[in-house]
Amino acid sequence: MNSYVRIANKHLLTEVEKGDDKNLGASPLSFNAVLNMVAAGSTGRTLEQILGFFGLTNVDQINSISSEMMAVASPSTDSSGGPVLSCLNAAWADQRFPLKPSYRDLLRHIYEGEAKNVDLATQANQLMKEVNAWAEAASQGHINNILRYSSAPLANALYFKGRWTRPFDPRRTTERDFYLLNGDKAKVAFMTNTEIHPYGSFEGFELLKIAYKSGEDCRQFSMYILLPNEIDGLKSLLQRVDSDPGFLHQRFDLRREFLADFWVPKFKFSNSIEASSILRDLGLELPFMDNCKDLTEMVHNSHGLPFNISNIIQKASIEVDETGTVAAAATVGCICFGAVVGGGHSFVADHPFMFTIKEETSGLVFFTGAVLDPRSH
């Protein structure tokens, strides 16, 4: 279960190493859903490589993990008292290479997803608009135009809206200095309160947990903020996280403390990720090769054409303010056919930091990211 976080971790580290001050966000869970759907439609060496990437031995384990994941991400509404949550899956295929009934059944029963065969030759633009409209609706309007060219995709969309257990008072929000990686500083809005928070100090970083209000079920969501001790320490922290796939899944030893000085910035941003190059760097190459012929459990291919996953694209959006968090992500895996296209401690997050949104009972990481400049959208 740790491997799916590696994609997001590698993205964060790669972008920070470029030296930009842009904020970064990703949904490991959304990546996992699409890759699991690819695995379920694969056979041969491609399936073996995907299973190896996830540290598994057979596709039944993939399907079991997906069932558990969908249960943790099952829909909830405001009426439950907890976070509003939605996790939707879908697949579109060229009608010349229709989805197999067995694969459609798997999408329906395990991923609770819809499947459609479309005429990509004559309705390519219409399909692109349909996929984009689906992602926008599934993300409550937060993800727009994820698909910019015609393709038959596997898709996941994730939406989360959580309210803090104890909201911040907007009247106490104050502009303070935030120190950027390039040595500059910027005035940004910081939130504060006088609540007791789970806090821990570790080698090279501090960690603070802020809980979201829970609903009637057993799920408990929290945001973790990992603040490097040094102003320019984000790169080192991300290198540490990247080298240990289980880092974000561990149960940190935190103590509930009243913090003498506590400030966290508000932020709002969105970004896009092209994940196929990241996956290749991590050793997952075969699904993206032009001559791939192992996705045979997914579609009928009487022509014997090679077809592959041309790209995996994710767009993510997150906003954190005094009331809570709204986060959304959509991921598409584009199919390409051969002939088709306290006690004295303080926590002042005044320099670049990392964050995660995690469900505590299962340990599933729904979102992760890095704030380098809270002003940047």
VEXDREN-2710 file (C-alpha; in Angstrom, 1 decimal):
% VEXDREN-2710
k/r/px/py/pz
1/MET/0.0/0.0/0.0
2/ASN/3.0/2.3/0.4
3/SER/4.0/2.3/-3.3
4/TYR/1.1/4.5/-4.5
5/VAL/2.5/7.4/-2.4
6/ARG/5.9/7.1/-4.2
7/ILE/4.4/8.7/-7.3
8/ALA/3.3/11.9/-5.5
9/ASN/6.5/12.0/-3.4
10/LYS/8.7/11.8/-6.5
11/HIS/6.7/14.6/-8.2
12/LEU/7.1/16.9/-5.2
13/LEU/10.9/16.3/-4.9
14/THR/11.5/16.6/-8.7
15/GLU/9.7/20.0/-8.8
16/VAL/11.3/21.4/-5.7
17/GLU/14.8/20.4/-7.1
18/LYS/14.0/22.6/-10.1
19/GLY/14.1/25.6/-7.9
20/ASP/10.6/27.0/-8.6
21/ASP/8.5/28.6/-5.9
22/LYS/5.2/27.1/-7.2
23/ASN/3.0/25.2/-4.8
24/LEU/2.5/21.5/-5.4
25/GLY/-0.3/19.1/-4.7
26/ALA/-1.2/15.5/-5.7
27/SER/-3.6/12.7/-4.7
28/PRO/-1.8/9.4/-4.2
29/LEU/-5.2/7.7/-3.9
30/SER/-6.4/9.0/-7.3
31/PHE/-3.2/7.8/-8.9
32/ASN/-3.7/4.4/-7.3
33/ALA/-7.2/4.0/-8.5
34/VAL/-6.2/4.5/-12.2
35/LEU/-3.1/2.3/-12.0
36/ASN/-5.2/-0.4/-10.4
37/MET/-7.7/-0.2/-13.2
38/VAL/-4.8/-0.5/-15.7
39/ALA/-3.5/-3.6/-13.8
40/ALA/-6.9/-5.2/-13.8
41/GLY/-6.9/-5.0/-17.6
42/SER/-3.3/-6.3/-18.0
43/THR/-1.6/-9.6/-18.5
44/GLY/1.9/-11.0/-19.1
45/ARG/5.0/-9.0/-18.4
46/THR/3.1/-5.7/-18.0
47/LEU/0.9/-7.1/-15.2
48/GLU/4.0/-8.6/-13.6
49/GLN/5.8/-5.2/-13.7
50/ILE/2.8/-3.4/-12.2
51/LEU/2.4/-6.1/-9.5
52/GLY/6.2/-5.7/-8.7
53/PHE/5.8/-2.0/-8.5
54/PHE/3.1/-2.4/-5.8
55/GLY/4.9/-5.2/-4.1
56/LEU/2.1/-7.7/-4.9
57/THR/1.9/-11.2/-6.5
58/ASN/-1.4/-11.4/-8.2
59/VAL/-4.3/-9.3/-9.6
60/ASP/-6.7/-10.6/-6.9
61/GLN/-4.6/-8.6/-4.4
62/ILE/-5.0/-5.5/-6.5
63/ASN/-8.7/-6.0/-6.6
64/SER/-8.9/-6.6/-2.9
65/ILE/-6.9/-3.4/-2.2
66/SER/-9.1/-1.5/-4.6
67/SER/-12.3/-2.7/-2.8
68/GLU/-10.8/-1.6/0.6
69/MET/-9.8/1.8/-0.9
70/MET/-13.3/2.4/-2.3
71/ALA/-14.8/1.6/1.1
72/VAL/-12.6/4.1/2.9
73/ALA/-13.3/6.7/0.2
74/SER/-17.1/5.9/0.0
75/PRO/-19.3/8.9/-0.4
76/SER/-20.5/11.0/2.5
77/THR/-22.4/14.3/2.7
78/ASP/-22.8/17.2/5.1
79/SER/-25.7/15.5/6.9
80/SER/-23.2/13.0/8.3
81/GLY/-21.5/15.7/10.3
82/GLY/-18.1/14.8/8.9
83/PRO/-16.2/15.6/5.6
84/VAL/-18.0/15.6/2.3
85/LEU/-16.4/12.9/0.3
86/SER/-16.7/11.6/-3.2
87/CYS/-14.6/9.1/-5.2
88/LEU/-15.8/8.3/-8.7
89/ASN/-14.3/6.1/-11.5
90/ALA/-15.1/5.7/-15.2
91/ALA/-13.8/4.3/-18.4
92/TRP/-14.3/5.2/-22.1
93/ALA/-13.1/3.0/-25.0
94/ASP/-13.1/3.2/-28.7
95/GLN/-16.0/1.2/-30.1
96/ARG/-13.6/-0.5/-32.5
97/PHE/-11.9/-1.9/-29.5
98/PRO/-14.8/-2.3/-27.0
99/LEU/-14.4/-3.0/-23.3
100/LYS/-14.7/-6.6/-22.5
101/PRO/-17.9/-7.6/-20.5
102/SER/-15.6/-9.0/-17.7
103/TYR/-13.8/-5.7/-17.4
104/ARG/-17.0/-3.7/-17.4
105/ASP/-18.3/-6.0/-14.6
106/LEU/-15.0/-5.4/-12.6
107/LEU/-15.3/-1.6/-13.0
108/ARG/-18.9/-1.8/-11.8
109/HIS/-18.5/-4.1/-8.9
110/ILE/-15.1/-3.1/-7.5
111/TYR/-14.7/0.5/-8.6
112/GLU/-18.4/1.4/-8.7
113/GLY/-17.5/2.9/-12.1
114/GLU/-19.4/3.5/-15.3
115/ALA/-18.1/2.3/-18.7
116/LYS/-18.8/3.5/-22.2
117/ASN/-17.8/2.6/-25.7
118/VAL/-17.6/5.6/-28.1
119/ASP/-16.9/6.3/-31.7
120/LEU/-13.5/8.0/-31.3
121/ALA/-13.0/8.3/-35.1
122/THR/-16.0/10.6/-35.6
123/GLN/-16.7/11.9/-32.0
124/ALA/-13.3/12.7/-30.7
125/ASN/-14.0/16.3/-29.7
126/GLN/-17.3/15.3/-28.2
127/LEU/-15.6/12.7/-26.1
128/MET/-13.0/15.1/-24.8
129/LYS/-15.8/17.5/-23.8
130/GLU/-17.7/14.6/-22.1
131/VAL/-14.6/13.5/-20.1
132/ASN/-13.9/17.1/-19.0
133/ALA/-17.5/17.6/-18.0
134/TRP/-17.5/14.4/-16.0
135/ALA/-14.3/15.4/-14.1
136/GLU/-15.6/18.9/-13.4
137/ALA/-18.9/17.6/-12.0
138/ALA/-17.2/14.8/-10.0
139/SER/-14.8/17.3/-8.4
140/GLN/-17.6/19.8/-7.6
141/GLY/-16.3/22.2/-10.2
142/HIS/-12.7/22.3/-8.9
143/ILE/-11.0/20.5/-11.8
144/ASN/-11.4/21.9/-15.3
145/ASN/-10.2/20.7/-18.8
146/ILE/-8.1/17.8/-17.5
147/LEU/-8.1/16.3/-21.0
148/ARG/-6.7/18.6/-23.8
149/TYR/-6.6/16.1/-26.6
150/SER/-8.9/13.2/-27.8
151/SER/-8.3/10.0/-26.0
152/ALA/-10.2/7.1/-24.5
153/PRO/-9.3/7.3/-20.8
154/LEU/-9.6/5.4/-17.6
155/ALA/-10.5/8.1/-15.0
156/ASN/-10.8/8.8/-11.3
157/ALA/-12.1/11.9/-9.6
158/LEU/-11.8/12.6/-5.8
159/TYR/-13.4/15.4/-3.8
160/PHE/-12.9/16.2/-0.1
161/LYS/-14.4/19.0/2.0
162/GLY/-13.5/18.8/5.7
163/ARG/-14.2/21.3/8.5
164/TRP/-11.7/21.7/11.3
165/THR/-12.9/20.1/14.6
166/ARG/-12.1/23.6/16.1
167/PRO/-12.2/26.3/13.4
168/PHE/-9.9/29.2/13.4
169/ASP/-11.3/32.7/14.3
170/PRO/-11.0/34.9/11.1
171/ARG/-10.7/37.9/13.4
172/ARG/-7.3/36.7/14.6
173/THR/-5.9/36.0/11.1
174/THR/-2.9/38.3/10.6
175/GLU/-0.5/39.1/7.9
176/ARG/3.0/37.9/8.7
177/ASP/6.3/37.2/6.8
178/PHE/6.6/33.9/4.9
179/TYR/10.2/33.1/4.0
180/LEU/10.7/31.8/0.4
181/LEU/13.4/29.4/-0.8
182/ASN/15.1/32.1/-2.9
183/GLY/15.8/34.2/0.2
184/ASP/12.9/36.7/-0.3
185/LYS/10.0/37.1/2.1
186/ALA/6.3/37.8/1.4
187/LYS/3.4/39.1/3.5
188/VAL/0.7/36.4/3.7
189/ALA/-2.4/35.7/5.9
190/PHE/-1.6/33.5/8.8
191/MET/-4.2/31.7/11.0
192/THR/-3.9/31.0/14.7
193/ASN/-5.8/29.7/17.7
194/THR/-5.2/28.8/21.4
195/GLU/-6.2/25.2/21.1
196/ILE/-4.2/22.2/22.2
197/HIS/-2.7/20.4/19.2
198/PRO/-1.0/17.0/18.6
199/TYR/2.7/18.0/18.1
200/GLY/6.0/16.3/17.7
201/SER/9.6/17.4/17.2
202/PHE/11.8/15.0/15.1
203/GLU/15.2/15.0/13.5
204/GLY/15.1/17.8/11.0
205/PHE/11.4/18.7/11.2
206/GLU/8.4/19.4/13.4
207/LEU/5.0/17.9/12.8
208/LEU/1.6/19.3/13.7
209/LYS/-1.8/17.4/13.3
210/ILE/-5.0/19.3/12.8
211/ALA/-8.1/17.1/13.0
212/TYR/-11.2/17.4/10.8
213/LYS/-14.7/17.0/12.3
214/SER/-15.8/13.4/12.2
215/GLY/-19.1/12.0/11.0
216/GLU/-21.3/9.1/12.1
217/ASP/-18.9/6.4/10.7
218/CYS/-15.5/5.3/12.0
219/ARG/-13.5/7.4/9.6
220/GLN/-11.2/10.1/11.0
221/PHE/-9.4/12.6/8.8
222/SER/-6.5/14.8/9.7
223/MET/-4.1/17.2/8.0
224/TYR/-0.4/16.7/8.9
225/ILE/1.9/19.7/8.4
226/LEU/5.6/18.7/8.2
227/LEU/7.7/21.8/8.8
228/PRO/11.5/21.6/8.2
229/ASN/13.7/23.1/11.0
230/GLU/15.6/25.1/8.4
231/ILE/14.0/27.7/6.1
232/ASP/15.6/25.9/3.1
233/GLY/15.0/22.4/4.5
234/LEU/12.1/21.3/2.4
235/LYS/14.3/19.6/-0.2
236/SER/16.1/17.5/2.4
237/LEU/12.7/16.6/4.0
238/LEU/11.3/15.5/0.6
239/GLN/14.4/13.4/-0.1
240/ARG/13.9/11.7/3.2
241/VAL/10.2/11.0/2.4
242/ASP/11.1/9.8/-1.1
243/SER/13.7/7.4/0.1
244/ASP/11.2/5.7/2.5
245/PRO/7.8/4.8/0.9
246/GLY/6.4/4.1/4.4
247/PHE/7.4/7.4/5.9
248/LEU/4.0/9.1/5.6
249/HIS/2.1/5.9/6.8
250/GLN/3.9/5.7/10.1
251/ARG/2.1/6.7/13.3
252/PHE/4.2/9.6/14.6
253/ASP/4.7/9.9/18.3
254/LEU/2.8/13.1/19.0
255/ARG/1.8/14.7/22.3
256/ARG/-1.1/17.1/22.8
257/GLU/0.4/20.4/23.6
258/PHE/-0.5/24.0/24.0
259/LEU/1.8/25.9/21.7
260/ALA/3.3/29.1/22.9
261/ASP/3.3/30.5/19.4
262/PHE/1.2/28.9/16.6
263/TRP/0.7/30.2/13.1
264/VAL/-0.3/28.4/9.9
265/PRO/-0.8/30.2/6.5
266/LYS/-3.9/30.1/4.5
267/PHE/-3.3/28.9/1.0
268/LYS/-5.2/28.0/-2.2
269/PHE/-3.7/26.6/-5.4
270/SER/-4.0/24.0/-8.2
271/ASN/-1.5/22.2/-10.4
272/SER/-1.1/19.5/-13.1
273/ILE/1.1/16.5/-13.1
274/GLU/2.2/14.4/-16.1
275/ALA/3.0/11.1/-14.3
276/SER/4.2/8.7/-17.0
277/SER/7.8/10.1/-16.9
278/ILE/7.7/9.8/-13.1
279/LEU/6.5/6.2/-13.3
280/ARG/9.2/5.3/-15.8
281/ASP/11.8/6.7/-13.4
282/LEU/10.4/4.5/-10.7
283/GLY/10.7/1.4/-13.0
284/LEU/7.2/1.1/-14.3
285/GLU/7.8/1.3/-18.1
286/LEU/5.9/-1.5/-20.0
287/PRO/2.3/0.0/-19.9
288/PHE/3.7/3.1/-21.7
289/MET/5.7/1.3/-24.4
290/ASP/4.3/1.7/-28.0
291/ASN/4.5/-2.0/-28.7
292/CYS/2.7/-3.0/-25.5
293/LYS/0.4/-6.0/-26.2
294/ASP/-0.5/-6.9/-22.7
295/LEU/-3.6/-4.8/-22.0
296/THR/-5.7/-7.7/-23.4
297/GLU/-8.0/-8.1/-20.3
298/MET/-9.4/-4.7/-20.9
299/VAL/-10.7/-4.6/-24.5
300/HIS/-11.5/-6.7/-27.5
301/ASN/-8.6/-6.3/-30.0
302/SER/-9.4/-8.6/-33.0
303/HIS/-7.0/-6.5/-35.2
304/GLY/-4.0/-7.5/-32.9
305/LEU/-2.9/-3.9/-32.7
306/PRO/-0.5/-2.9/-30.0
307/PHE/-2.0/-0.4/-27.6
308/ASN/-0.6/1.3/-24.5
309/ILE/-1.2/3.9/-21.9
310/SER/0.1/7.0/-23.6
311/ASN/0.0/9.2/-20.5
312/ILE/-1.3/9.5/-17.0
313/ILE/-2.4/13.1/-16.1
314/GLN/-3.5/14.4/-12.8
315/LYS/-4.9/17.8/-11.8
316/ALA/-5.2/18.7/-8.1
317/SER/-6.7/21.6/-6.3
318/ILE/-6.6/22.5/-2.6
319/GLU/-7.7/25.4/-0.4
320/VAL/-7.1/25.8/3.3
321/ASP/-8.7/28.5/5.4
322/GLU/-10.1/29.2/8.8
323/THR/-13.1/26.8/8.4
324/GLY/-11.3/23.8/6.9
325/THR/-10.1/22.3/3.6
326/VAL/-11.5/21.7/0.2
327/ALA/-9.4/19.4/-1.9
328/ALA/-10.0/17.8/-5.3
329/ALA/-8.2/15.7/-7.9
330/ALA/-8.9/14.0/-11.2
331/THR/-6.6/11.5/-12.9
332/VAL/-6.9/10.1/-16.4
333/GLY/-4.9/7.3/-17.9
334/CYS/-5.1/7.8/-21.7
335/ILE/-5.3/4.7/-23.9
336/CYS/-3.6/4.9/-27.2
337/PHE/-4.1/2.3/-29.9
338/GLY/-1.6/1.5/-32.7
339/ALA/-3.9/3.2/-35.3
340/VAL/-5.6/5.8/-33.1
341/VAL/-4.6/8.8/-31.1
342/GLY/2.8/23.2/24.2
343/GLY/4.8/23.3/27.0
344/GLY/6.9/26.0/25.5
345/HIS/7.0/24.7/22.0
346/SER/6.0/26.8/19.1
347/PHE/4.9/26.0/15.5
348/VAL/5.2/28.8/13.1
349/ALA/4.9/27.6/9.5
350/ASP/6.6/30.7/8.0
351/HIS/8.7/28.9/5.4
352/PRO/8.1/26.1/2.8
353/PHE/6.5/23.0/4.3
354/MET/4.9/19.7/3.3
355/PHE/1.4/18.6/4.1
356/THR/-0.7/15.4/3.9
357/ILE/-4.4/14.7/4.3
358/LYS/-4.8/11.2/5.7
359/GLU/-7.6/8.9/7.0
360/GLU/-6.4/7.7/10.4
361/THR/-8.0/4.3/10.7
362/SER/-6.8/2.9/7.3
363/GLY/-3.7/5.1/7.0
364/LEU/-4.8/6.0/3.4
365/VAL/-3.1/9.2/2.1
366/PHE/-5.8/11.1/0.1
367/PHE/-3.7/14.2/-0.7
368/THR/-0.2/15.4/-0.2
369/GLY/1.6/18.5/-1.3
370/ALA/4.1/21.3/-0.5
371/VAL/3.5/25.0/0.1
372/LEU/6.4/27.1/-1.2
373/ASP/4.6/30.4/-1.5
374/PRO/1.1/30.8/0.0
375/ARG/0.4/33.7/-2.4
376/SER/0.6/31.5/-5.5
377/HIS/-2.5/30.0/-6.9
END
